[in-house]
Amino acid sequence: MRISYCIRSMNYLKYFKESFENNISLYGKGYEDKLEYCILDYGSNDGFSEYIKENHKDLIECGLVNFYQMITKPEYFHITHSKNVVHKLAQGEFVINLDADNLLVRGSTEKIFKMIEDNRDDHLVLTHRRKLIRGRIGFYKDDFINLLGGYDERMGIYGVDDRDMFERSIASKFVEINIGKKYNNRIMNDVEDRYHSYNNIKTDEQRWQCKVDNNNIMRSSLENGIYKANQGKPWGVAKVIKNFKEEIEVK
C-alpha cells in the first residue's frame, strides 16, 4: 500500500519551503515505494512552481513527488475545490490532506501505516487531534471519492471543511484511527499571509463569517442525513499540467 500526502498551495511558498524541507528530511528519497507527495500549485504568483522545478526535480524523477499546476489560474483560493483536485490526482491508496505549513514528525508515517494495517478491513478516517479536526485528515482514496463525495464545494474560502469530512465519515460508520497530538505540528504563520493567500478575505470578520456559513452547511448536511457531498454535480474538476510536461484533465 502507498500513502499520498496531498498538498496544495496558493501564494504560500514561504511556509511550504520550510515544511517541505523538514518533511523530505524525514521521509525523502528511498520512500517512493511507500509514499507520494502529491503537490498542487493552485495558481500561485510567488514562484512556487519555479521553486519546485529548480530545487526538487530529482524527487519528481524518482517518483516521490508528483507536481501539478493549474492551467487556468483561479481567481481566489477555493479551499475545498483545491483539496478535491489534489486528492483526485493522488496515486496512493490512502490519501492524507497535508496543509502547506504542516510538519511531519519522525515516526508519524510508520505509525500511520501500522494503524491502517491493524484496521485494514474497515472504512477509516485518520485524525491527529480529536477536538480540533484541522489540516491533517485521511481516508482510503476510494472511500473519499465514492462514499464521501470529497470535500463539500459549497464551502468556500475558510474553515470547517475538515471537520465536515470527519463528521460525515463518522455518520457513515467509518472507524476513526487517531495518531495522537504529538504528531500534529505546523509552522506558526502570519494571519496577513493567510489573507494574501485566500485573495478575497481581507479581515477577521470575513474569515469568521466564512466559518459560520460553512458550519451551517455542515449542520444542514448532517441533520438531513446527507453524508455524501456534491451529489448530482461535478466536483474536483480541473485541467492541470503534471510534472511540467503532461496536460491532464481531472474529472
Backbone as CSV, one residue per row, in Angstrom:
resi,resn,N_x,N_y,N_z,CA_x,CA_y,CA_z,C_x,C_y,C_z
1,MET,0.832,-1.200,0.000,0.000,0.000,0.000,0.870,1.254,0.000
2,ARG,0.353,2.290,-0.623,1.077,3.563,-0.704,0.204,4.686,-0.154
3,ILE,0.823,5.574,0.593,0.147,6.748,1.138,0.502,7.959,0.292
4,SER,-0.488,8.790,0.012,-0.259,10.076,-0.657,-0.516,11.200,0.322
5,TYR,0.498,12.031,0.539,0.312,13.288,1.253,-0.107,14.338,0.226
6,CYS,-1.302,14.885,0.401,-1.911,15.779,-0.588,-1.743,17.227,-0.129
7,ILE,-0.978,17.989,-0.900,-0.589,19.352,-0.526,-0.997,20.300,-1.645
8,ARG,-1.577,21.429,-1.283,-1.873,22.441,-2.302,-1.501,23.797,-1.734
9,SER,-1.115,24.681,-2.646,-0.650,25.994,-2.191,-1.041,27.056,-3.201
10,MET,-1.386,28.213,-2.666,-1.585,29.401,-3.481,-0.942,30.567,-2.733
11,ASN,0.217,30.991,-3.225,0.956,32.104,-2.619,1.342,31.833,-1.169
12,TYR,1.803,30.614,-0.923,2.173,30.202,0.431,3.571,29.601,0.455
13,LEU,4.401,29.995,-0.525,5.719,29.399,-0.691,6.588,29.559,0.542
14,LYS,6.491,30.695,1.197,7.347,30.973,2.353,7.233,29.868,3.401
15,TYR,6.024,29.389,3.638,5.812,28.353,4.642,6.036,26.958,4.064
16,PHE,5.654,26.772,2.805,5.848,25.466,2.179,7.319,25.082,2.155
17,LYS,8.184,26.013,1.827,9.623,25.714,1.766,10.092,25.078,3.068
18,GLU,9.761,25.698,4.177,10.217,25.212,5.475,9.607,23.860,5.808
19,SER,8.310,23.719,5.583,7.647,22.459,5.919,8.126,21.322,5.023
20,PHE,8.256,21.597,3.735,8.629,20.530,2.806,10.071,20.077,3.031
21,GLU,10.965,21.008,3.303,12.345,20.618,3.578,12.409,19.746,4.834
22,ASN,11.616,20.092,5.823,11.535,19.244,7.017,10.993,17.867,6.665
23,ASN,9.914,17.838,5.895,9.226,16.569,5.631,10.078,15.611,4.810
24,ILE,10.777,16.133,3.800,11.603,15.227,2.988,12.911,14.866,3.698
25,SER,13.297,15.636,4.716,14.462,15.229,5.505,14.139,13.986,6.328
26,LEU,12.857,13.813,6.651,12.409,12.637,7.396,11.957,11.516,6.465
27,TYR,11.223,11.881,5.443,10.643,10.907,4.509,10.905,11.371,3.086
28,GLY,12.154,11.188,2.658,12.567,11.633,1.341,12.897,10.470,0.436
29,LYS,13.947,10.605,-0.337,14.345,9.548,-1.261,14.517,8.229,-0.513
30,GLY,14.035,7.164,-1.148,14.037,5.856,-0.519,12.654,5.452,-0.046
31,TYR,11.748,6.448,0.059,10.374,6.174,0.489,9.386,6.163,-0.678
32,GLU,9.881,6.284,-1.918,8.971,6.463,-3.052,8.046,5.270,-3.290
33,ASP,8.420,4.079,-2.835,7.525,2.924,-2.990,6.389,2.953,-1.975
34,LYS,6.580,3.699,-0.895,5.580,3.757,0.169,4.813,5.067,0.191
35,LEU,5.455,6.146,-0.291,4.875,7.479,-0.158,4.855,8.222,-1.481
36,GLU,3.896,9.129,-1.571,3.867,10.122,-2.642,3.556,11.471,-2.014
37,TYR,4.294,12.496,-2.407,3.889,13.867,-2.130,3.194,14.362,-3.392
38,CYS,1.886,14.484,-3.319,1.092,14.974,-4.452,0.849,16.460,-4.205
39,ILE,1.469,17.301,-5.020,1.513,18.740,-4.744,0.837,19.503,-5.875
40,LEU,-0.060,20.410,-5.505,-0.788,21.220,-6.481,-0.475,22.695,-6.282
41,ASP,0.039,23.326,-7.339,0.152,24.779,-7.370,-1.179,25.311,-7.886
42,TYR,-1.951,25.910,-6.985,-3.327,26.330,-7.300,-3.349,27.764,-7.843
43,GLY,-2.336,28.105,-8.640,-2.337,29.423,-9.264,-1.515,30.454,-8.537
44,SER,-0.383,30.034,-7.978,0.458,30.948,-7.200,1.149,31.984,-8.077
45,ASN,1.429,33.128,-7.464,2.210,34.189,-8.105,3.516,34.461,-7.352
46,ASP,3.916,33.521,-6.502,5.078,33.753,-5.638,6.276,32.878,-6.001
47,GLY,6.265,32.286,-7.196,7.401,31.473,-7.618,7.359,30.042,-7.122
48,PHE,6.186,29.566,-6.757,6.043,28.213,-6.198,6.510,27.146,-7.190
49,SER,5.996,27.198,-8.419,6.372,26.193,-9.421,7.851,26.273,-9.755
50,GLU,8.369,27.488,-9.851,9.784,27.664,-10.156,10.652,27.063,-9.047
51,TYR,10.221,27.214,-7.806,10.962,26.641,-6.679,11.049,25.115,-6.804
52,ILE,9.935,24.482,-7.108,9.939,23.023,-7.261,10.844,22.607,-8.414
53,LYS,10.707,23.286,-9.535,11.485,22.922,-10.726,12.977,23.088,-10.493
54,GLU,13.366,24.122,-9.799,14.787,24.409,-9.600,15.418,23.594,-8.475
55,ASN,14.600,23.160,-7.519,15.176,22.533,-6.320,14.811,21.067,-6.112
56,HIS,13.721,20.615,-6.724,13.254,19.269,-6.380,12.862,18.427,-7.592
57,LYS,13.466,18.710,-8.730,13.171,17.908,-9.911,13.614,16.457,-9.715
58,ASP,14.652,16.247,-8.903,15.121,14.893,-8.634,14.061,14.060,-7.918
59,LEU,13.242,14.713,-7.085,12.180,13.982,-6.381,11.043,13.624,-7.327
60,ILE,10.839,14.445,-8.342,9.873,14.097,-9.389,10.396,12.911,-10.193
61,GLU,11.666,12.954,-10.536,12.249,11.900,-11.366,12.266,10.550,-10.665
62,CYS,12.433,10.535,-9.352,12.452,9.250,-8.636,11.058,8.764,-8.269
63,GLY,10.042,9.622,-8.452,8.663,9.203,-8.205,8.117,9.543,-6.840
64,LEU,8.929,10.192,-6.004,8.437,10.569,-4.676,7.439,11.717,-4.762
65,VAL,7.656,12.633,-5.716,6.802,13.803,-5.890,6.111,13.746,-7.246
66,ASN,4.829,14.025,-7.236,4.103,14.364,-8.463,3.595,15.787,-8.280
67,PHE,3.963,16.646,-9.224,3.695,18.074,-9.092,2.756,18.534,-10.197
68,TYR,1.717,19.277,-9.811,0.688,19.709,-10.752,0.504,21.224,-10.666
69,GLN,0.228,21.814,-11.836,-0.059,23.247,-11.919,-1.418,23.436,-12.591
70,MET,-2.232,24.303,-12.011,-3.492,24.650,-12.655,-3.210,25.370,-13.973
71,ILE,-3.854,24.950,-15.048,-3.651,25.608,-16.340,-4.298,26.981,-16.341
72,THR,-5.526,27.057,-15.845,-6.209,28.345,-15.677,-6.129,28.732,-14.210
73,LYS,-5.508,29.858,-13.913,-5.346,30.270,-12.529,-6.684,30.698,-11.925
74,PRO,-7.076,30.086,-10.810,-8.311,30.518,-10.144,-8.202,31.953,-9.656
75,GLU,-9.347,32.604,-9.567,-9.378,33.991,-9.104,-8.989,34.090,-7.637
76,TYR,-9.365,33.071,-6.853,-9.046,33.070,-5.436,-8.842,31.627,-4.972
77,PHE,-8.341,31.478,-3.771,-8.052,30.163,-3.208,-9.345,29.543,-2.694
78,HIS,-9.841,28.554,-3.424,-11.056,27.841,-3.013,-10.601,26.598,-2.268
79,ILE,-10.798,26.603,-0.964,-10.177,25.598,-0.118,-10.663,24.184,-0.420
80,THR,-11.964,24.001,-0.680,-12.463,22.643,-0.897,-12.217,22.165,-2.323
81,HIS,-12.352,23.058,-3.301,-12.056,22.646,-4.679,-10.596,22.253,-4.823
82,SER,-9.698,23.035,-4.253,-8.276,22.715,-4.361,-7.964,21.371,-3.705
83,LYS,-8.576,21.102,-2.570,-8.360,19.810,-1.905,-8.917,18.668,-2.740
84,ASN,-10.070,18.862,-3.340,-10.652,17.794,-4.155,-9.788,17.483,-5.369
85,VAL,-9.278,18.512,-6.015,-8.429,18.293,-7.190,-7.198,17.480,-6.809
86,VAL,-6.493,17.886,-5.763,-5.248,17.211,-5.416,-5.494,15.800,-4.900
87,HIS,-6.600,15.576,-4.195,-6.909,14.217,-3.731,-7.273,13.304,-4.907
88,LYS,-7.959,13.824,-5.890,-8.268,13.019,-7.070,-7.000,12.657,-7.849
89,LEU,-6.035,13.549,-7.870,-4.801,13.317,-8.601,-3.871,12.329,-7.896
90,ALA,-4.039,12.166,-6.603,-3.137,11.323,-5.816,-3.142,9.884,-6.323
91,GLN,-1.991,9.253,-6.277,-1.845,7.887,-6.775,-1.875,6.838,-5.673
92,GLY,-1.757,7.259,-4.421,-1.761,6.304,-3.319,-3.147,5.778,-3.018
93,GLU,-3.188,4.605,-2.393,-4.477,4.034,-1.984,-5.073,4.773,-0.798
94,PHE,-4.203,5.372,0.042,-4.667,6.116,1.211,-4.205,7.555,1.054
95,VAL,-5.145,8.502,1.151,-4.838,9.909,0.893,-4.981,10.708,2.185
96,ILE,-3.981,11.548,2.447,-3.967,12.353,3.661,-3.782,13.816,3.288
97,ASN,-4.687,14.657,3.719,-4.520,16.089,3.499,-3.375,16.603,4.365
98,LEU,-2.482,17.345,3.746,-1.360,17.941,4.462,-1.289,19.398,4.028
99,ASP,-1.679,20.309,4.922,-1.620,21.721,4.578,-0.168,22.135,4.333
100,ALA,0.012,23.209,3.581,1.345,23.607,3.135,2.263,24.018,4.273
101,ASP,1.705,24.279,5.456,2.549,24.628,6.607,2.606,23.501,7.639
102,ASN,2.138,22.305,7.284,2.147,21.172,8.216,3.496,20.467,8.207
103,LEU,3.935,20.071,9.380,5.223,19.404,9.550,5.003,17.940,9.925
104,LEU,5.658,17.046,9.206,5.690,15.654,9.622,6.668,15.510,10.788
105,VAL,6.447,14.494,11.603,7.271,14.231,12.772,7.845,12.831,12.635
106,ARG,9.072,12.646,13.062,9.697,11.333,12.951,8.835,10.252,13.617
107,GLY,8.595,9.204,12.913,7.783,8.104,13.434,6.329,8.184,13.042
108,SER,5.893,9.347,12.556,4.465,9.517,12.261,4.001,8.631,11.108
109,THR,4.768,8.588,10.038,4.334,7.812,8.877,4.321,6.324,9.191
110,GLU,5.328,5.845,9.931,5.350,4.431,10.319,4.121,4.085,11.155
111,LYS,3.743,4.993,12.058,2.584,4.729,12.905,1.303,4.699,12.075
112,ILE,1.205,5.591,11.088,0.025,5.603,10.227,-0.097,4.283,9.475
113,PHE,0.999,3.809,8.904,0.969,2.525,8.195,0.506,1.404,9.116
114,LYS,1.000,1.374,10.335,0.617,0.310,11.264,-0.856,0.388,11.629
115,MET,-1.352,1.588,11.866,-2.760,1.737,12.239,-3.671,1.333,11.085
116,ILE,-3.276,1.651,9.871,-4.064,1.230,8.715,-4.051,-0.294,8.602
117,GLU,-2.885,-0.887,8.763,-2.754,-2.343,8.669,-3.589,-3.036,9.748
118,ASP,-3.595,-2.479,10.946,-4.344,-3.083,12.057,-5.853,-2.979,11.866
119,ASN,-6.287,-2.075,10.977,-7.734,-1.871,10.745,-8.055,-2.023,9.261
120,ARG,-7.384,-2.925,8.601,-7.394,-2.986,7.142,-8.764,-3.283,6.543
121,ASP,-9.662,-3.906,7.287,-10.961,-4.280,6.737,-12.034,-3.215,6.940
122,ASP,-11.674,-2.106,7.552,-12.657,-1.069,7.874,-12.546,0.125,6.929
123,HIS,-13.632,0.887,6.833,-13.577,2.222,6.241,-12.989,3.141,7.315
124,LEU,-11.914,3.826,6.986,-11.151,4.538,8.009,-11.166,6.046,7.804
125,VAL,-11.102,6.762,8.924,-10.817,8.191,8.907,-9.664,8.422,9.866
126,LEU,-8.563,8.947,9.341,-7.377,9.229,10.140,-7.449,10.654,10.665
127,THR,-7.230,10.814,11.964,-7.194,12.145,12.568,-5.923,12.280,13.408
128,HIS,-5.609,13.519,13.762,-4.445,13.802,14.602,-4.836,14.425,15.932
129,ARG,-5.849,15.250,15.907,-6.319,15.887,17.141,-7.827,15.728,17.198
130,ARG,-8.299,15.057,18.233,-9.716,14.695,18.305,-10.626,15.911,18.406
131,LYS,-10.208,16.929,19.160,-11.091,18.070,19.389,-10.970,19.135,18.310
132,LEU,-9.853,19.124,17.596,-9.638,20.148,16.579,-9.266,19.448,15.275
133,ILE,-10.288,19.128,14.480,-10.056,18.446,13.213,-9.700,19.497,12.181
134,ARG,-8.400,19.610,11.918,-7.960,20.666,11.008,-6.607,20.281,10.408
135,GLY,-6.501,20.411,9.093,-5.202,20.260,8.448,-4.882,18.861,8.000
136,ARG,-4.871,17.889,8.903,-4.485,16.535,8.545,-5.619,15.566,8.844
137,ILE,-6.150,15.002,7.778,-7.216,14.015,7.887,-7.082,13.107,6.679
138,GLY,-7.295,11.790,6.878,-7.020,10.860,5.792,-8.071,9.778,5.633
139,PHE,-8.142,9.246,4.408,-9.108,8.217,4.048,-8.509,7.325,2.964
140,TYR,-9.069,6.146,2.796,-8.818,5.434,1.557,-9.346,6.293,0.416
141,LYS,-8.586,6.368,-0.655,-8.988,7.229,-1.767,-10.349,6.808,-2.321
142,ASP,-10.570,5.526,-2.423,-11.846,5.044,-2.957,-13.006,5.509,-2.078
143,ASP,-12.825,5.485,-0.763,-13.877,5.948,0.154,-14.072,7.453,0.036
144,PHE,-12.965,8.164,-0.067,-13.026,9.625,-0.207,-13.894,10.019,-1.397
145,ILE,-13.724,9.322,-2.504,-14.456,9.665,-3.727,-15.859,9.083,-3.732
146,ASN,-15.967,7.794,-3.510,-17.227,7.090,-3.772,-18.207,7.080,-2.604
147,LEU,-17.717,7.147,-1.378,-18.616,7.141,-0.220,-18.877,8.539,0.330
148,LEU,-17.852,9.387,0.304,-17.990,10.722,0.903,-18.169,11.827,-0.129
149,GLY,-17.843,11.553,-1.381,-18.001,12.580,-2.418,-17.065,13.748,-2.269
150,GLY,-15.920,13.512,-1.608,-14.924,14.561,-1.443,-15.366,15.659,-0.484
151,TYR,-14.615,16.749,-0.509,-14.961,17.931,0.282,-16.166,18.628,-0.341
152,ASP,-17.014,19.176,0.486,-18.228,19.849,0.023,-17.852,21.194,-0.599
153,GLU,-18.009,21.309,-1.907,-17.560,22.518,-2.599,-18.495,23.708,-2.427
154,ARG,-19.575,23.532,-1.695,-20.354,24.709,-1.294,-19.592,25.518,-0.249
155,MET,-18.666,24.863,0.430,-17.848,25.554,1.424,-16.760,26.320,0.699
156,GLY,-16.696,27.609,0.990,-15.822,28.467,0.210,-14.423,28.590,0.738
157,ILE,-14.115,29.707,1.311,-12.736,30.105,1.492,-12.075,29.492,2.707
158,TYR,-12.741,29.432,3.825,-12.008,29.158,5.052,-12.870,28.422,6.071
159,GLY,-12.302,27.338,6.628,-12.823,26.792,7.861,-13.887,25.728,7.755
160,VAL,-13.849,24.770,8.694,-14.863,23.757,8.959,-14.805,22.578,7.969
161,ASP,-14.136,22.728,6.843,-14.178,21.705,5.798,-13.630,20.357,6.270
162,ASP,-12.525,20.351,7.033,-12.003,19.082,7.539,-12.934,18.501,8.603
163,ARG,-13.468,19.352,9.452,-14.445,18.884,10.445,-15.659,18.268,9.757
164,ASP,-16.125,18.881,8.689,-17.265,18.345,7.941,-16.945,16.960,7.376
165,MET,-15.743,16.778,6.818,-15.340,15.464,6.323,-15.368,14.434,7.448
166,PHE,-14.849,14.812,8.599,-14.823,13.897,9.745,-16.239,13.530,10.183
167,GLU,-17.093,14.533,10.351,-18.445,14.266,10.854,-19.241,13.403,9.873
168,ARG,-19.094,13.657,8.575,-19.810,12.844,7.592,-19.280,11.414,7.563
169,SER,-17.979,11.256,7.765,-17.420,9.906,7.770,-17.879,9.122,9.002
170,ILE,-17.903,9.761,10.147,-18.368,9.085,11.366,-19.854,8.733,11.243
171,ALA,-20.647,9.639,10.673,-22.065,9.348,10.453,-22.245,8.188,9.477
172,SER,-21.243,7.986,8.604,-21.271,6.880,7.639,-20.644,5.609,8.205
173,LYS,-20.397,5.585,9.514,-19.885,4.409,10.231,-18.426,4.098,9.913
174,PHE,-17.651,5.116,9.554,-16.212,4.906,9.406,-15.601,4.692,10.788
175,VAL,-14.464,4.032,10.817,-13.712,3.816,12.053,-12.609,4.873,12.151
176,GLU,-12.586,5.597,13.266,-11.558,6.614,13.445,-10.269,5.988,13.952
177,ILE,-9.150,6.337,13.314,-7.835,5.997,13.842,-7.125,7.325,14.139
178,ASN,-6.779,7.508,15.390,-6.229,8.785,15.840,-4.751,8.606,16.163
179,ILE,-3.910,9.315,15.427,-2.467,9.136,15.587,-1.913,9.868,16.793
180,GLY,-2.644,10.828,17.292,-2.226,11.489,18.517,-1.630,12.870,18.317
181,LYS,-1.784,13.671,19.344,-1.401,15.081,19.294,0.096,15.294,19.085
182,LYS,0.927,14.380,19.559,2.381,14.561,19.450,2.854,14.573,18.001
183,TYR,2.037,14.027,17.102,2.404,14.001,15.690,1.772,15.145,14.908
184,ASN,1.146,16.071,15.616,0.470,17.191,14.963,1.299,18.455,15.156
185,ASN,2.017,18.861,14.126,2.879,20.024,14.262,2.778,20.868,12.996
186,ARG,2.966,22.165,13.145,2.909,23.042,11.976,3.721,24.298,12.236
187,ILE,3.997,25.018,11.170,4.694,26.287,11.268,3.690,27.361,11.661
188,MET,4.012,28.123,12.665,3.138,29.233,13.033,3.222,30.290,11.930
189,ASN,2.061,30.700,11.430,2.062,31.627,10.303,1.421,32.957,10.660
190,ASP,1.663,33.920,9.802,1.137,35.262,9.981,-0.238,35.360,9.331
191,VAL,-1.202,35.892,10.056,-2.566,35.956,9.531,-2.637,36.764,8.238
192,GLU,-1.792,37.768,8.098,-1.793,38.564,6.869,-1.354,37.732,5.668
193,ASP,-0.450,36.790,5.895,-0.044,35.894,4.810,-1.200,35.007,4.385
194,ARG,-1.984,34.564,5.362,-3.151,33.752,5.021,-4.163,34.565,4.213
195,TYR,-4.391,35.782,4.616,-5.321,36.625,3.866,-4.834,36.836,2.437
196,HIS,-3.519,37.031,2.285,-2.955,37.196,0.945,-3.174,35.934,0.119
197,SER,-3.050,34.775,0.764,-3.258,33.512,0.067,-4.718,33.340,-0.349
198,TYR,-5.634,33.648,0.563,-7.057,33.470,0.242,-7.518,34.430,-0.851
199,ASN,-6.902,35.571,-0.919,-7.113,36.537,-2.005,-8.375,37.370,-1.866
200,ASN,-9.475,36.785,-1.396,-10.685,37.586,-1.257,-11.202,37.622,0.179
201,ILE,-10.319,37.292,1.139,-10.603,37.547,2.555,-9.590,38.582,3.030
202,LYS,-10.083,39.665,3.551,-9.201,40.750,3.966,-9.274,41.055,5.456
203,THR,-10.299,40.561,6.132,-10.486,40.923,7.536,-10.858,39.697,8.357
204,ASP,-10.667,39.813,9.677,-11.087,38.752,10.587,-12.594,38.537,10.528
205,GLU,-13.329,39.609,10.309,-14.786,39.495,10.236,-15.217,38.633,9.045
206,GLN,-14.566,38.817,7.912,-14.880,37.999,6.738,-14.515,36.536,6.978
207,ARG,-13.382,36.328,7.614,-12.950,34.955,7.905,-13.940,34.281,8.856
208,TRP,-14.374,35.002,9.868,-15.329,34.449,10.815,-16.653,34.126,10.121
209,GLN,-17.101,34.999,9.224,-18.358,34.760,8.525,-18.260,33.511,7.641
210,CYS,-17.096,33.295,7.024,-16.900,32.068,6.238,-17.083,30.835,7.115
211,LYS,-16.515,30.870,8.319,-16.642,29.733,9.232,-18.090,29.517,9.638
212,VAL,-18.797,30.602,9.898,-20.215,30.488,10.261,-21.005,29.870,9.113
213,ASP,-20.792,30.371,7.894,-21.519,29.863,6.732,-21.214,28.385,6.497
214,ASN,-19.940,28.031,6.595,-19.557,26.634,6.363,-20.085,25.717,7.450
215,ASN,-20.113,26.219,8.671,-20.670,25.429,9.765,-22.158,25.167,9.554
216,ASN,-22.863,26.150,9.021,-24.287,25.961,8.727,-24.498,24.915,7.626
217,ILE,-23.614,24.909,6.635,-23.685,23.892,5.578,-23.479,22.500,6.181
218,MET,-22.478,22.368,7.038,-22.213,21.081,7.680,-23.411,20.614,8.503
219,ARG,-23.952,21.499,9.321,-25.086,21.132,10.168,-26.284,20.692,9.336
220,SER,-26.536,21.395,8.248,-27.653,21.048,7.383,-27.471,19.651,6.780
221,SER,-26.271,19.354,6.324,-25.996,18.028,5.746,-26.217,16.931,6.772
222,LEU,-25.690,17.119,7.971,-25.812,16.088,8.999,-27.257,15.916,9.453
223,GLU,-27.952,17.029,9.632,-29.346,16.948,10.091,-30.242,16.286,9.061
224,ASN,-29.891,16.408,7.779,-30.709,15.819,6.714,-30.175,14.476,6.222
225,GLY,-29.188,13.950,6.919,-28.667,12.635,6.576,-27.955,12.586,5.233
226,ILE,-27.371,13.695,4.821,-26.638,13.747,3.550,-25.151,13.659,3.867
227,TYR,-24.630,12.448,3.753,-23.252,12.209,4.149,-22.292,12.142,2.962
228,LYS,-22.831,12.128,1.764,-22.009,12.185,0.561,-22.196,13.555,-0.070
229,ALA,-21.116,14.301,-0.230,-21.181,15.677,-0.718,-21.269,15.716,-2.242
230,ASN,-21.621,16.889,-2.739,-21.535,17.219,-4.181,-22.366,16.293,-5.073
231,GLN,-23.431,15.737,-4.540,-24.220,14.797,-5.331,-24.933,15.523,-6.474
232,GLY,-24.879,14.901,-7.652,-25.580,15.430,-8.802,-24.880,16.557,-9.514
233,LYS,-23.625,16.813,-9.167,-22.894,17.890,-9.840,-21.414,17.534,-9.896
234,PRO,-20.698,18.044,-10.885,-19.264,17.763,-10.977,-18.504,18.418,-9.834
235,TRP,-17.436,17.775,-9.410,-16.617,18.341,-8.330,-15.154,17.938,-8.548
236,GLY,-14.257,18.753,-8.045,-12.839,18.473,-8.217,-12.409,18.472,-9.672
237,VAL,-13.087,19.284,-10.483,-12.819,19.311,-11.920,-11.762,20.374,-12.219
238,ALA,-10.779,20.018,-13.044,-9.714,20.977,-13.371,-8.889,20.447,-14.531
239,LYS,-8.147,21.341,-15.147,-7.113,20.967,-16.110,-5.772,21.387,-15.523
240,VAL,-4.837,20.440,-15.520,-3.556,20.681,-14.870,-2.418,20.193,-15.762
241,ILE,-1.224,20.663,-15.444,-0.002,20.160,-16.070,0.752,19.344,-15.025
242,LYS,1.084,18.100,-15.400,1.784,17.193,-14.493,3.286,17.235,-14.741
243,ASN,4.027,17.496,-13.670,5.486,17.421,-13.705,6.111,18.223,-14.852
244,PHE,5.473,19.385,-15.148,5.965,20.356,-16.130,5.924,19.827,-17.559
245,LYS,5.190,18.729,-17.806,5.208,18.105,-19.124,3.814,17.821,-19.686
246,GLU,3.012,17.111,-18.932,1.810,16.459,-19.459,0.533,17.169,-19.004
247,GLU,-0.345,17.458,-19.945,-1.631,18.072,-19.606,-2.625,16.974,-19.241
248,ILE,-3.309,17.177,-18.113,-4.262,16.194,-17.598,-5.577,16.887,-17.287
249,GLU,-6.673,16.221,-17.592,-8.000,16.727,-17.213,-8.497,15.906,-16.031
250,VAL,-8.802,16.592,-14.946,-9.323,15.940,-13.737,-10.831,16.018,-13.806
251,LYS,-11.473,14.870,-13.755,-12.939,14.818,-13.862,-13.544,14.295,-12.571
